[in-house]
Amino acid sequence: MTHLSVNINKIALLRNARGGSLPDLVQAAKDIESFGSQGITVHPRPDQRHIRYDDVPALRAVVTTEFNIEGRPDRAFLDLVLANPPQQCTLVPDTDGQLTSDHGWDTVEQQTELWEVVQELQKKGIRTSVFVDPDAKMVEGAKLAGADRVEFYTGPFAHDFKKDPFEAVKAYTKAAHVANKIGIGINAGHDLNLENLRFFKEHCPQLLEVSIGHALIADALYYGLENTVKMYLRQLQR
């Protein structure tokens, strides 16, 4: 079974809209785990518009499944991760003010930079994942950079899914075969939802983990958080 890691950024965004502590982010993480999620993902950005840096220690203290911290590996981010070591750190090439992640690393051109970061994280026992587009060269570059896993950016798949699902997933299937051949694990995330998740899983061999936030929290407005987590888990069952 592919693991589900729930990204709780949008819960933090709702809390920050009023400047208080409602909803309680720590309690939400604990509840999501109790509903069956195998992980919790956070993505602190420099502007701290959703997950704040001071949320990370509080979450690290209570998360009992896999804790995944993703973000741009600048010095402030790396210091935060190293001080609160998660089970996994996902490196994402965000720019300042970026609304959401929308592209993967160029793991060929940026291989030295990534290698240095990966080594620093792995010395603390942190599994590293590199956010990439579904391209064989980018997968191979991540492996050469020392990463344990890649995370496929699935935005283009989700965008094209309704038009032609088989064409939309083709590049991911090919990239997954390359990853499996060279021995690097596969994660995936971005715009995966109840409509497209099962299809993606079925066509991405040996998919280890998906990270889902926006769609899951949006669905929870209608179905309730516990029911929604379980609905997503069912999509990932064989």
TORPA-4810 file (N, C-alpha, C, O; in nm, 3 decimals):
<nodes>
NODE_1_0.084_-0.120_0.000_0.000_0.000_0.000_0.087_0.125_0.000_0.179_0.137_0.080_M
NODE_2_0.057_0.215_-0.089_0.124_0.345_-0.091_0.083_0.425_0.031_-0.035_0.431_0.065_T
NODE_3_0.179_0.486_0.098_0.150_0.563_0.219_0.093_0.700_0.185_0.128_0.762_0.084_H
NODE_4_0.004_0.746_0.271_-0.055_0.880_0.261_0.007_0.970_0.367_-0.001_0.941_0.486_L
NODE_5_0.068_1.080_0.322_0.114_1.184_0.413_0.027_1.307_0.390_0.020_1.358_0.278_S
NODE_6_-0.039_1.353_0.494_-0.131_1.466_0.481_-0.056_1.596_0.507_0.002_1.616_0.613_V
NODE_7_-0.061_1.684_0.408_0.000_1.816_0.421_-0.099_1.907_0.494_-0.212_1.926_0.448_N
NODE_8_-0.058_1.963_0.607_-0.150_2.041_0.691_-0.129_2.192_0.676_-0.172_2.269_0.762_I
NODE_9_-0.065_2.233_0.568_-0.045_2.377_0.544_-0.176_2.455_0.545_-0.184_2.563_0.603_N
NODE_10_-0.279_2.400_0.480_-0.405_2.474_0.468_-0.476_2.488_0.602_-0.550_2.584_0.622_K
NODE_11_-0.454_2.395_0.693_-0.509_2.410_0.827_-0.440_2.527_0.896_-0.505_2.608_0.964_I
NODE_12_-0.308_2.537_0.878_-0.234_2.650_0.936_-0.277_2.782_0.871_-0.285_2.884_0.939_A
NODE_13_-0.304_2.779_0.741_-0.349_2.901_0.672_-0.480_2.951_0.731_-0.498_3.071_0.749_L
NODE_14_-0.572_2.860_0.759_-0.699_2.897_0.820_-0.677_2.956_0.959_-0.740_3.055_0.995_L
NODE_15_-0.590_2.895_1.037_-0.557_2.949_1.169_-0.500_3.090_1.160_-0.540_3.179_1.234_R
NODE_16_-0.407_3.108_1.067_-0.339_3.237_1.056_-0.432_3.349_1.010_-0.404_3.466_1.033_N
NODE_17_-0.542_3.313_0.944_-0.635_3.414_0.894_-0.695_3.498_1.006_-0.732_3.613_0.984_A
NODE_18_-0.704_3.441_1.126_-0.758_3.515_1.240_-0.652_3.549_1.343_-0.681_3.620_1.440_R
NODE_19_-0.530_3.498_1.325_-0.422_3.535_1.416_-0.426_3.467_1.551_-0.349_3.503_1.639_G
NODE_20_-0.513_3.369_1.569_-0.520_3.300_1.696_-0.466_3.159_1.687_-0.369_3.133_1.616_G
NODE_21_-0.529_3.067_1.759_-0.483_2.929_1.763_-0.591_2.831_1.719_-0.582_2.711_1.749_S
NODE_22_-0.692_2.880_1.650_-0.802_2.797_1.603_-0.804_2.795_1.450_-0.809_2.901_1.388_L
NODE_23_-0.799_2.677_1.389_-0.792_2.544_1.449_-0.655_2.512_1.509_-0.553_2.570_1.470_P
NODE_24_-0.656_2.421_1.603_-0.534_2.381_1.673_-0.455_2.288_1.581_-0.496_2.175_1.555_D
NODE_25_-0.341_2.335_1.532_-0.263_2.262_1.433_-0.208_2.131_1.490_-0.210_2.028_1.423_L
NODE_26_-0.158_2.136_1.612_-0.102_2.016_1.675_-0.209_1.910_1.694_-0.187_1.793_1.666_V
NODE_27_-0.326_1.951_1.742_-0.435_1.855_1.761_-0.481_1.798_1.627_-0.512_1.679_1.617_Q
NODE_28_-0.484_1.883_1.525_-0.523_1.835_1.392_-0.427_1.727_1.343_-0.470_1.626_1.288_A
NODE_29_-0.298_1.749_1.363_-0.200_1.650_1.321_-0.220_1.518_1.395_-0.216_1.411_1.334_A
NODE_30_-0.242_1.526_1.525_-0.264_1.405_1.604_-0.392_1.332_1.559_-0.394_1.209_1.552_K
NODE_31_-0.495_1.408_1.530_-0.620_1.348_1.486_-0.605_1.281_1.349_-0.654_1.170_1.327_D
NODE_32_-0.537_1.349_1.258_-0.516_1.293_1.123_-0.442_1.161_1.132_-0.474_1.067_1.060_I
NODE_33_-0.342_1.155_1.219_-0.272_1.028_1.240_-0.368_0.921_1.294_-0.364_0.806_1.250_E
NODE_34_-0.452_0.959_1.388_-0.545_0.862_1.447_-0.647_0.814_1.345_-0.704_0.706_1.361_S
NODE_35_-0.672_0.893_1.241_-0.767_0.854_1.136_-0.703_0.759_1.035_-0.772_0.706_0.947_F
NODE_36_-0.571_0.737_1.046_-0.506_0.638_0.962_-0.396_0.687_0.871_-0.330_0.607_0.806_G
NODE_37_-0.375_0.817_0.865_-0.268_0.869_0.781_-0.133_0.818_0.829_-0.107_0.811_0.949_S
NODE_38_-0.047_0.782_0.734_0.085_0.729_0.770_0.191_0.837_0.781_0.308_0.806_0.803_Q
NODE_39_0.152_0.964_0.766_0.250_1.071_0.776_0.185_1.208_0.781_0.069_1.226_0.745_G
NODE_40_0.264_1.303_0.828_0.225_1.444_0.831_0.332_1.524_0.757_0.451_1.510_0.785_I
NODE_41_0.289_1.607_0.663_0.380_1.692_0.586_0.356_1.838_0.619_0.241_1.882_0.633_T
NODE_42_0.464_1.914_0.631_0.455_2.060_0.644_0.554_2.122_0.546_0.657_2.064_0.514_V
NODE_43_0.519_2.241_0.500_0.604_2.313_0.405_0.617_2.458_0.452_0.545_2.545_0.404_H
NODE_44_0.709_2.484_0.545_0.729_2.622_0.591_0.799_2.705_0.484_0.906_2.669_0.435_P
NODE_45_0.737_2.816_0.448_0.798_2.905_0.349_0.854_3.028_0.421_0.816_3.057_0.534_R
NODE_46_0.944_3.100_0.355_1.007_3.215_0.421_0.907_3.318_0.474_0.931_3.380_0.578_P
NODE_47_0.794_3.338_0.403_0.697_3.437_0.450_0.607_3.382_0.562_0.529_3.457_0.621_D
NODE_48_0.618_3.252_0.590_0.543_3.187_0.699_0.393_3.216_0.692_0.327_3.237_0.794_Q
NODE_49_0.340_3.216_0.569_0.198_3.248_0.553_0.105_3.135_0.597_-0.014_3.157_0.617_R
NODE_50_0.159_3.016_0.613_0.077_2.906_0.665_0.154_2.838_0.779_0.139_2.879_0.894_H
NODE_51_0.234_2.737_0.752_0.317_2.679_0.856_0.423_2.779_0.899_0.498_2.830_0.816_I
NODE_52_0.430_2.806_1.028_0.533_2.895_1.081_0.651_2.813_1.131_0.636_2.695_1.165_R
NODE_53_0.765_2.875_1.136_0.883_2.803_1.184_0.863_2.750_1.326_0.914_2.643_1.360_Y
NODE_54_0.790_2.826_1.409_0.771_2.780_1.546_0.667_2.668_1.558_0.649_2.612_1.666_D
NODE_55_0.599_2.636_1.449_0.509_2.520_1.450_0.588_2.388_1.445_0.544_2.286_1.497_D
NODE_56_0.705_2.393_1.384_0.778_2.270_1.356_0.820_2.197_1.483_0.798_2.076_1.492_V
NODE_57_0.881_2.263_1.583_0.916_2.189_1.706_0.794_2.129_1.776_0.801_2.018_1.828_P
NODE_58_0.683_2.202_1.777_0.562_2.152_1.843_0.508_2.028_1.772_0.463_1.934_1.837_A
NODE_59_0.514_2.028_1.640_0.468_1.913_1.564_0.565_1.796_1.577_0.524_1.680_1.590_L
NODE_60_0.693_1.828_1.573_0.795_1.722_1.586_0.779_1.646_1.717_0.810_1.527_1.725_R
NODE_61_0.731_1.715_1.819_0.718_1.653_1.951_0.600_1.557_1.960_0.597_1.471_2.048_A
NODE_62_0.503_1.570_1.868_0.382_1.487_1.882_0.359_1.391_1.767_0.289_1.291_1.784_V
NODE_63_0.416_1.417_1.650_0.392_1.329_1.536_0.459_1.194_1.561_0.578_1.187_1.589_V
NODE_64_0.381_1.088_1.551_0.432_0.954_1.578_0.447_0.870_1.452_0.510_0.764_1.455_T
NODE_65_0.392_0.916_1.341_0.412_0.851_1.212_0.531_0.919_1.144_0.618_0.972_1.212_T
NODE_66_0.534_0.919_1.013_0.644_0.986_0.943_0.621_1.137_0.939_0.515_1.183_0.896_E
NODE_67_0.719_1.212_0.984_0.714_1.358_0.975_0.800_1.399_0.856_0.918_1.366_0.849_F
NODE_68_0.739_1.471_0.763_0.805_1.514_0.640_0.805_1.667_0.636_0.699_1.729_0.633_N
NODE_69_0.923_1.725_0.634_0.934_1.871_0.620_0.985_1.899_0.480_1.091_1.851_0.441_I
NODE_70_0.909_1.979_0.404_0.952_2.012_0.269_0.972_2.161_0.256_0.910_2.241_0.326_E
NODE_71_1.062_2.199_0.164_1.085_2.341_0.143_1.213_2.369_0.067_1.289_2.278_0.034_G
NODE_72_1.235_2.495_0.042_1.356_2.541_-0.026_1.473_2.536_0.072_1.464_2.591_0.182_R
NODE_73_1.581_2.471_0.036_1.690_2.449_0.131_1.784_2.568_0.149_1.904_2.557_0.125_P
NODE_74_1.729_2.682_0.190_1.817_2.792_0.228_1.867_2.765_0.370_1.827_2.667_0.432_D
NODE_75_1.953_2.851_0.421_2.017_2.824_0.549_1.915_2.820_0.664_1.926_2.736_0.753_R
NODE_76_1.819_2.910_0.662_1.720_2.913_0.770_1.639_2.784_0.772_1.611_2.729_0.878_A
NODE_77_1.600_2.737_0.654_1.523_2.614_0.646_1.605_2.495_0.694_1.556_2.413_0.772_F
NODE_78_1.729_2.485_0.648_1.813_2.372_0.688_1.839_2.373_0.838_1.839_2.267_0.901_L
NODE_79_1.862_2.489_0.896_1.883_2.497_1.040_1.759_2.449_1.115_1.769_2.380_1.216_D
NODE_80_1.640_2.486_1.064_1.515_2.442_1.125_1.502_2.291_1.119_1.465_2.227_1.218_L
NODE_81_1.531_2.233_1.003_1.519_2.088_0.986_1.620_2.014_1.073_1.585_1.915_1.138_V
NODE_82_1.743_2.060_1.075_1.847_1.993_1.152_1.821_2.001_1.303_1.859_1.911_1.378_L
NODE_83_1.757_2.109_1.345_1.726_2.123_1.487_1.605_2.039_1.528_1.586_2.010_1.646_A
NODE_84_1.523_2.000_1.430_1.402_1.922_1.456_1.395_1.807_1.356_1.304_1.802_1.274_N
NODE_85_1.491_1.716_1.361_1.507_1.619_1.253_1.383_1.533_1.230_1.339_1.461_1.319_P
NODE_86_1.327_1.542_1.109_1.213_1.458_1.072_1.262_1.325_1.015_1.382_1.304_0.997_P
NODE_87_1.168_1.237_0.987_1.206_1.114_0.917_1.244_1.143_0.772_1.327_1.073_0.714_Q
NODE_88_1.184_1.247_0.713_1.210_1.279_0.573_1.210_1.430_0.552_1.132_1.503_0.611_Q
NODE_89_1.301_1.473_0.466_1.303_1.613_0.422_1.294_1.613_0.271_1.372_1.547_0.203_C
NODE_90_1.199_1.688_0.218_1.179_1.697_0.074_1.227_1.833_0.027_1.178_1.937_0.072_T
NODE_91_1.322_1.833_-0.064_1.383_1.957_-0.113_1.305_2.006_-0.235_1.288_1.934_-0.333_L
NODE_92_1.258_2.131_-0.227_1.172_2.188_-0.330_1.233_2.320_-0.377_1.274_2.402_-0.294_V
NODE_93_1.242_2.343_-0.510_1.308_2.463_-0.561_1.217_2.585_-0.569_1.203_2.645_-0.676_P
NODE_94_1.155_2.623_-0.458_1.066_2.739_-0.458_1.145_2.869_-0.468_1.260_2.877_-0.426_D
NODE_95_1.080_2.968_-0.525_1.136_3.103_-0.528_1.061_3.190_-0.427_0.957_3.150_-0.376_T
NODE_96_1.115_3.308_-0.397_1.050_3.399_-0.303_0.910_3.435_-0.352_0.891_3.468_-0.469_D
NODE_97_0.813_3.428_-0.262_0.677_3.469_-0.296_0.601_3.372_-0.383_0.491_3.404_-0.428_G
NODE_98_0.655_3.254_-0.407_0.587_3.157_-0.493_0.460_3.109_-0.426_0.460_3.071_-0.309_Q
NODE_99_0.349_3.110_-0.503_0.220_3.072_-0.446_0.217_2.926_-0.406_0.172_2.891_-0.297_L
NODE_100_0.266_2.841_-0.496_0.273_2.698_-0.469_0.384_2.638_-0.555_0.425_2.698_-0.654_T
NODE_101_0.430_2.521_-0.519_0.538_2.458_-0.595_0.486_2.424_-0.735_0.378_2.367_-0.750_S
NODE_102_0.565_2.459_-0.838_0.515_2.439_-0.975_0.621_2.385_-1.071_0.601_2.388_-1.193_D
NODE_103_0.734_2.337_-1.019_0.836_2.277_-1.105_0.936_2.202_-1.017_0.949_2.228_-0.898_H
NODE_104_1.006_2.109_-1.081_1.106_2.033_-1.009_1.245_2.092_-1.026_1.265_2.188_-1.101_G
NODE_105_1.341_2.032_-0.956_1.481_2.073_-0.968_1.538_2.034_-1.103_1.494_1.938_-1.165_W
NODE_106_1.635_2.110_-1.149_1.721_2.066_-1.257_1.837_1.994_-1.189_1.937_2.056_-1.151_D
NODE_107_1.822_1.864_-1.173_1.918_1.789_-1.094_2.050_1.765_-1.166_2.144_1.710_-1.108_T
NODE_108_2.057_1.806_-1.291_2.184_1.800_-1.364_2.263_1.927_-1.338_2.378_1.922_-1.295_V
NODE_109_2.201_2.042_-1.363_2.268_2.170_-1.343_2.292_2.200_-1.195_2.392_2.263_-1.160_E
NODE_110_2.203_2.154_-1.109_2.210_2.188_-0.967_2.256_2.069_-0.882_2.231_2.065_-0.761_Q
NODE_111_2.322_1.975_-0.944_2.360_1.852_-0.876_2.457_1.876_-0.760_2.441_1.816_-0.654_Q
NODE_112_2.556_1.962_-0.779_2.651_1.990_-0.672_2.583_2.053_-0.552_2.608_2.015_-0.438_T
NODE_113_2.497_2.150_-0.579_2.422_2.216_-0.472_2.338_2.114_-0.395_2.337_2.115_-0.272_E
NODE_114_2.269_2.028_-0.468_2.185_1.928_-0.403_2.268_1.827_-0.325_2.231_1.787_-0.215_L
NODE_115_2.380_1.785_-0.381_2.467_1.689_-0.314_2.509_1.740_-0.177_2.505_1.666_-0.078_W
NODE_116_2.548_1.865_-0.170_2.594_1.923_-0.044_2.482_1.924_0.060_2.504_1.893_0.177_E
NODE_117_2.361_1.959_0.017_2.247_1.962_0.108_2.209_1.821_0.153_2.186_1.797_0.271_V
NODE_118_2.204_1.729_0.057_2.168_1.590_0.089_2.265_1.532_0.191_2.223_1.465_0.285_V
NODE_119_2.394_1.556_0.171_2.494_1.504_0.264_2.473_1.560_0.405_2.485_1.487_0.503_Q
NODE_120_2.443_1.687_0.413_2.423_1.750_0.543_2.303_1.688_0.616_2.308_1.664_0.736_E
NODE_121_2.196_1.662_0.542_2.076_1.604_0.602_2.097_1.458_0.640_2.056_1.414_0.747_L
NODE_122_2.159_1.384_0.551_2.177_1.241_0.576_2.270_1.214_0.694_2.257_1.111_0.760_Q
NODE_123_2.361_1.304_0.720_2.449_1.288_0.837_2.369_1.290_0.967_2.414_1.238_1.069_K
NODE_124_2.250_1.351_0.963_2.162_1.353_1.080_2.059_1.241_1.074_1.966_1.237_1.155_K
NODE_125_2.075_1.149_0.978_1.984_1.037_0.967_1.851_1.070_0.903_1.753_0.998_0.922_G
NODE_126_1.846_1.179_0.827_1.721_1.224_0.765_1.714_1.174_0.621_1.802_1.204_0.539_I
NODE_127_1.611_1.098_0.591_1.591_1.054_0.452_1.560_1.177_0.365_1.481_1.263_0.403_R
NODE_128_1.621_1.183_0.248_1.603_1.299_0.162_1.529_1.262_0.035_1.552_1.158_-0.026_T
NODE_129_1.440_1.351_-0.005_1.365_1.337_-0.129_1.380_1.466_-0.207_1.380_1.575_-0.150_S
NODE_130_1.393_1.454_-0.338_1.413_1.571_-0.425_1.294_1.583_-0.519_1.259_1.488_-0.589_V
NODE_131_1.233_1.699_-0.520_1.116_1.728_-0.602_1.158_1.742_-0.748_1.239_1.829_-0.781_F
NODE_132_1.104_1.658_-0.836_1.146_1.657_-0.976_1.027_1.646_-1.069_0.920_1.598_-1.032_V
NODE_133_1.047_1.692_-1.192_0.953_1.666_-1.299_0.974_1.522_-1.348_1.081_1.465_-1.325_D
NODE_134_0.875_1.463_-1.414_0.887_1.323_-1.457_0.975_1.309_-1.581_0.926_1.293_-1.693_P
NODE_135_1.105_1.316_-1.559_1.203_1.314_-1.666_1.317_1.222_-1.623_1.371_1.236_-1.513_D
NODE_136_1.354_1.130_-1.709_1.456_1.031_-1.674_1.586_1.097_-1.630_1.647_1.053_-1.533_A
NODE_137_1.628_1.202_-1.699_1.753_1.269_-1.664_1.746_1.332_-1.525_1.845_1.332_-1.452_K
NODE_138_1.629_1.386_-1.489_1.614_1.447_-1.357_1.615_1.341_-1.247_1.669_1.364_-1.139_M
NODE_139_1.555_1.226_-1.276_1.558_1.115_-1.180_1.702_1.065_-1.160_1.747_1.045_-1.048_V
NODE_140_1.772_1.047_-1.271_1.911_1.002_-1.263_1.998_1.105_-1.191_2.086_1.068_-1.114_E
NODE_141_1.973_1.233_-1.216_2.048_1.337_-1.149_2.025_1.338_-1.000_2.118_1.364_-0.923_G
NODE_142_1.902_1.311_-0.957_1.872_1.303_-0.814_1.947_1.189_-0.749_1.998_1.201_-0.638_A
NODE_143_1.955_1.077_-0.819_2.030_0.962_-0.768_2.178_0.998_-0.753_2.240_0.964_-0.652_K
NODE_144_2.234_1.065_-0.854_2.375_1.105_-0.848_2.400_1.210_-0.739_2.511_1.221_-0.687_L
NODE_145_2.297_1.285_-0.706_2.309_1.383_-0.598_2.298_1.318_-0.461_2.311_1.385_-0.358_A
NODE_146_2.275_1.186_-0.458_2.272_1.114_-0.332_2.137_1.101_-0.266_2.127_1.048_-0.155_G
NODE_147_2.030_1.150_-0.331_1.898_1.148_-0.270_1.848_1.005_-0.251_1.881_0.916_-0.329_A
NODE_148_1.768_0.986_-0.148_1.706_0.856_-0.122_1.582_0.835_-0.208_1.552_0.723_-0.249_D
NODE_149_1.512_0.945_-0.235_1.388_0.937_-0.312_1.375_1.059_-0.403_1.442_1.161_-0.384_R
NODE_150_1.287_1.045_-0.500_1.238_1.161_-0.574_1.090_1.178_-0.540_1.022_1.081_-0.506_V
NODE_151_1.043_1.300_-0.548_0.898_1.325_-0.542_0.857_1.382_-0.677_0.902_1.491_-0.714_E
NODE_152_0.773_1.311_-0.749_0.726_1.358_-0.878_0.628_1.474_-0.858_0.534_1.464_-0.780_F
NODE_153_0.653_1.583_-0.930_0.560_1.695_-0.934_0.444_1.655_-1.025_0.462_1.643_-1.146_Y
NODE_154_0.326_1.635_-0.967_0.213_1.579_-1.042_0.113_1.684_-1.090_0.004_1.649_-1.134_T
NODE_155_0.149_1.811_-1.082_0.060_1.915_-1.132_0.019_1.895_-1.278_-0.100_1.901_-1.307_G
NODE_156_0.114_1.872_-1.370_0.077_1.852_-1.511_-0.014_1.731_-1.531_-0.106_1.735_-1.613_P
NODE_157_0.011_1.623_-1.457_-0.076_1.506_-1.466_-0.219_1.543_-1.428_-0.313_1.509_-1.500_F
NODE_158_-0.235_1.611_-1.316_-0.369_1.648_-1.269_-0.437_1.742_-1.369_-0.558_1.732_-1.391_A
NODE_159_-0.361_1.832_-1.428_-0.417_1.928_-1.523_-0.471_1.857_-1.647_-0.577_1.894_-1.699_H
NODE_160_-0.400_1.755_-1.694_-0.436_1.688_-1.820_-0.520_1.562_-1.799_-0.561_1.499_-1.897_D
NODE_161_-0.546_1.526_-1.675_-0.610_1.398_-1.645_-0.746_1.383_-1.712_-0.773_1.278_-1.772_F
NODE_162_-0.831_1.484_-1.704_-0.966_1.471_-1.759_-0.965_1.461_-1.911_-1.051_1.397_-1.970_K
NODE_163_-0.868_1.525_-1.972_-0.862_1.524_-2.119_-0.819_1.388_-2.171_-0.881_1.335_-2.263_K
NODE_164_-0.714_1.330_-2.114_-0.663_1.199_-2.158_-0.576_1.143_-2.047_-0.456_1.171_-2.042_D
NODE_165_-0.635_1.064_-1.957_-0.558_1.017_-1.840_-0.436_0.934_-1.877_-0.333_0.944_-1.811_P
NODE_166_-0.446_0.853_-1.981_-0.333_0.767_-2.018_-0.217_0.849_-2.073_-0.101_0.820_-2.045_F
NODE_167_-0.248_0.951_-2.150_-0.142_1.039_-2.200_-0.084_1.122_-2.085_0.036_1.148_-2.081_E
NODE_168_-0.171_1.163_-1.993_-0.127_1.246_-1.880_-0.028_1.174_-1.791_0.062_1.236_-1.735_A
NODE_169_-0.044_1.042_-1.777_0.040_0.967_-1.684_0.162_0.904_-1.750_0.249_0.851_-1.682_V
NODE_170_0.169_0.909_-1.882_0.272_0.836_-1.956_0.413_0.871_-1.910_0.494_0.781_-1.886_K
NODE_171_0.443_0.998_-1.897_0.579_1.039_-1.858_0.614_0.991_-1.718_0.730_0.961_-1.690_A
NODE_172_0.514_0.985_-1.631_0.538_0.941_-1.493_0.568_0.792_-1.488_0.653_0.747_-1.411_Y
NODE_173_0.497_0.715_-1.569_0.524_0.572_-1.575_0.666_0.545_-1.623_0.737_0.462_-1.566_T
NODE_174_0.708_0.617_-1.727_0.843_0.600_-1.780_0.947_0.640_-1.676_1.046_0.569_-1.656_K
NODE_175_0.925_0.753_-1.611_1.020_0.799_-1.510_1.025_0.705_-1.391_1.130_0.686_-1.331_A
NODE_176_0.911_0.646_-1.357_0.907_0.551_-1.246_0.988_0.426_-1.278_1.057_0.373_-1.191_A
NODE_177_0.980_0.380_-1.401_1.060_0.263_-1.440_1.209_0.294_-1.427_1.287_0.208_-1.385_H
NODE_178_1.249_0.415_-1.464_1.389_0.455_-1.450_1.429_0.456_-1.302_1.534_0.405_-1.265_V
NODE_179_1.344_0.515_-1.219_1.372_0.521_-1.075_1.387_0.381_-1.016_1.479_0.355_-0.938_A
NODE_180_1.296_0.293_-1.054_1.303_0.156_-1.003_1.430_0.086_-1.049_1.491_0.009_-0.974_N
NODE_181_1.470_0.112_-1.171_1.588_0.046_-1.227_1.716_0.089_-1.156_1.805_0.008_-1.132_K
NODE_182_1.725_0.219_-1.122_1.849_0.269_-1.062_1.846_0.267_-0.909_1.945_0.299_-0.844_I
NODE_183_1.732_0.231_-0.853_1.726_0.214_-0.708_1.704_0.340_-0.628_1.771_0.361_-0.526_G
NODE_184_1.613_0.425_-0.672_1.576_0.542_-0.594_1.425_0.537_-0.572_1.349_0.508_-0.665_I
NODE_185_1.382_0.564_-0.449_1.240_0.553_-0.415_1.157_0.663_-0.479_1.209_0.766_-0.521_G
NODE_186_1.025_0.638_-0.485_0.934_0.731_-0.553_0.826_0.779_-0.458_0.753_0.699_-0.399_I
NODE_187_0.817_0.910_-0.444_0.704_0.979_-0.383_0.635_1.063_-0.491_0.688_1.077_-0.601_N
NODE_188_0.520_1.117_-0.459_0.451_1.203_-0.557_0.362_1.301_-0.483_0.314_1.273_-0.373_A
NODE_189_0.339_1.415_-0.546_0.249_1.511_-0.485_0.224_1.634_-0.570_0.311_1.676_-0.647_G
NODE_190_0.110_1.689_-0.557_0.060_1.815_-0.612_-0.065_1.790_-0.696_-0.060_1.728_-0.802_H
NODE_191_-0.176_1.839_-0.645_-0.306_1.833_-0.713_-0.361_1.691_-0.730_-0.452_1.670_-0.810_D
NODE_192_-0.307_1.596_-0.657_-0.370_1.464_-0.654_-0.497_1.474_-0.570_-0.501_1.543_-0.468_L
NODE_193_-0.601_1.403_-0.614_-0.731_1.415_-0.546_-0.808_1.283_-0.557_-0.756_1.184_-0.609_N
NODE_194_-0.930_1.283_-0.508_-1.009_1.160_-0.507_-1.042_1.109_-0.646_-1.069_0.991_-0.665_L
NODE_195_-1.040_1.198_-0.743_-1.074_1.159_-0.880_-0.956_1.094_-0.952_-0.976_1.000_-1.030_E
NODE_196_-0.836_1.141_-0.928_-0.722_1.095_-1.009_-0.620_1.009_-0.934_-0.529_0.953_-0.995_N
NODE_197_-0.634_0.999_-0.802_-0.530_0.936_-0.721_-0.513_0.787_-0.751_-0.401_0.740_-0.771_L
NODE_198_-0.622_0.713_-0.755_-0.610_0.570_-0.779_-0.548_0.541_-0.915_-0.463_0.453_-0.928_R
NODE_199_-0.589_0.616_-1.017_-0.535_0.596_-1.151_-0.384_0.622_-1.151_-0.308_0.546_-1.210_F
NODE_200_-0.343_0.730_-1.085_-0.200_0.761_-1.081_-0.123_0.648_-1.013_-0.020_0.603_-1.064_F
NODE_201_-0.172_0.603_-0.900_-0.104_0.496_-0.827_-0.091_0.370_-0.914_0.014_0.304_-0.914_K
NODE_202_-0.196_0.338_-0.986_-0.195_0.216_-1.067_-0.097_0.223_-1.184_-0.057_0.120_-1.238_E
NODE_203_-0.058_0.345_-1.222_0.030_0.362_-1.338_0.166_0.418_-1.301_0.244_0.459_-1.387_H
NODE_204_0.195_0.419_-1.171_0.327_0.463_-1.125_0.383_0.349_-1.039_0.362_0.347_-0.918_C
NODE_205_0.454_0.256_-1.101_0.497_0.135_-1.028_0.588_0.166_-0.910_0.680_0.248_-0.919_P
NODE_206_0.560_0.097_-0.800_0.636_0.108_-0.676_0.633_0.249_-0.617_0.733_0.300_-0.567_Q
NODE_207_0.516_0.309_-0.625_0.495_0.440_-0.561_0.490_0.420_-0.410_0.403_0.349_-0.359_L
NODE_208_0.581_0.483_-0.339_0.593_0.461_-0.195_0.503_0.552_-0.113_0.449_0.511_-0.010_L
NODE_209_0.486_0.677_-0.160_0.418_0.775_-0.074_0.360_0.887_-0.159_0.421_0.929_-0.257_E
NODE_210_0.243_0.936_-0.119_0.187_1.059_-0.178_0.167_1.159_-0.066_0.131_1.124_0.046_V
NODE_211_0.192_1.284_-0.099_0.169_1.394_-0.006_0.055_1.478_-0.062_0.064_1.531_-0.172_S
NODE_212_-0.053_1.488_0.015_-0.174_1.556_-0.033_-0.224_1.652_0.074_-0.239_1.615_0.190_I
NODE_213_-0.249_1.776_0.034_-0.298_1.875_0.128_-0.419_1.950_0.080_-0.528_1.934_0.135_G
NODE_214_-0.403_2.031_-0.024_-0.509_2.123_-0.066_-0.639_2.050_-0.096_-0.744_2.086_-0.042_H
NODE_215_-0.634_1.949_-0.181_-0.757_1.879_-0.219_-0.819_1.807_-0.100_-0.941_1.808_-0.084_A
NODE_216_-0.735_1.747_-0.018_-0.788_1.672_0.097_-0.858_1.765_0.196_-0.966_1.732_0.245_L
NODE_217_-0.798_1.878_0.225_-0.861_1.971_0.319_-0.988_2.031_0.259_-1.086_2.052_0.330_I
NODE_218_-0.987_2.057_0.128_-1.108_2.107_0.061_-1.220_2.003_0.069_-1.335_2.038_0.096_A
NODE_219_-1.187_1.877_0.045_-1.287_1.771_0.055_-1.341_1.757_0.197_-1.458_1.725_0.217_D
NODE_220_-1.254_1.783_0.294_-1.296_1.768_0.434_-1.406_1.868_0.472_-1.480_1.844_0.568_A
NODE_221_-1.417_1.978_0.400_-1.524_2.074_0.426_-1.661_2.010_0.403_-1.759_2.047_0.468_L
NODE_222_-1.667_1.916_0.311_-1.792_1.850_0.278_-1.809_1.715_0.348_-1.918_1.680_0.393_Y
NODE_223_-1.700_1.638_0.356_-1.710_1.502_0.405_-1.666_1.484_0.550_-1.690_1.379_0.609_Y
NODE_224_-1.603_1.585_0.607_-1.547_1.572_0.741_-1.405_1.519_0.734_-1.373_1.440_0.645_G
NODE_225_-1.321_1.560_0.826_-1.179_1.529_0.817_-1.152_1.379_0.832_-1.077_1.322_0.753_L
NODE_226_-1.212_1.316_0.929_-1.186_1.172_0.949_-1.231_1.092_0.828_-1.157_1.007_0.778_E
NODE_227_-1.352_1.118_0.780_-1.404_1.044_0.665_-1.318_1.069_0.542_-1.295_0.977_0.463_N
NODE_228_-1.272_1.192_0.524_-1.193_1.226_0.406_-1.059_1.153_0.406_-1.017_1.099_0.304_T
NODE_229_-0.991_1.153_0.520_-0.864_1.080_0.528_-0.886_0.934_0.490_-0.806_0.876_0.416_V
NODE_230_-0.991_0.874_0.540_-1.018_0.734_0.510_-1.055_0.713_0.363_-1.023_0.609_0.305_K
NODE_231_-1.122_0.811_0.303_-1.155_0.803_0.160_-1.027_0.803_0.075_-1.017_0.728_-0.022_M
NODE_232_-0.932_0.886_0.112_-0.805_0.889_0.038_-0.726_0.761_0.060_-0.663_0.710_-0.033_Y
NODE_233_-0.729_0.708_0.181_-0.660_0.583_0.207_-0.718_0.469_0.122_-0.644_0.384_0.073_L
NODE_234_-0.849_0.469_0.105_-0.911_0.365_0.023_-0.866_0.374_-0.123_-0.855_0.271_-0.191_R
NODE_235_-0.841_0.493_-0.171_-0.794_0.510_-0.308_-0.655_0.449_-0.328_-0.618_0.415_-0.440_Q
NODE_236_-0.581_0.437_-0.220_-0.443_0.386_-0.227_-0.434_0.236_-0.200_-0.326_0.178_-0.211_L
NODE_237_-0.546_0.175_-0.164_-0.544_0.031_-0.139_-0.534_-0.043_-0.271_-0.582_0.004_-0.374_Q
NODE_238_-0.472_-0.159_-0.266_-0.458_-0.241_-0.386_-0.593_-0.291_-0.432_-0.601_-0.362_-0.532_R
</nodes>
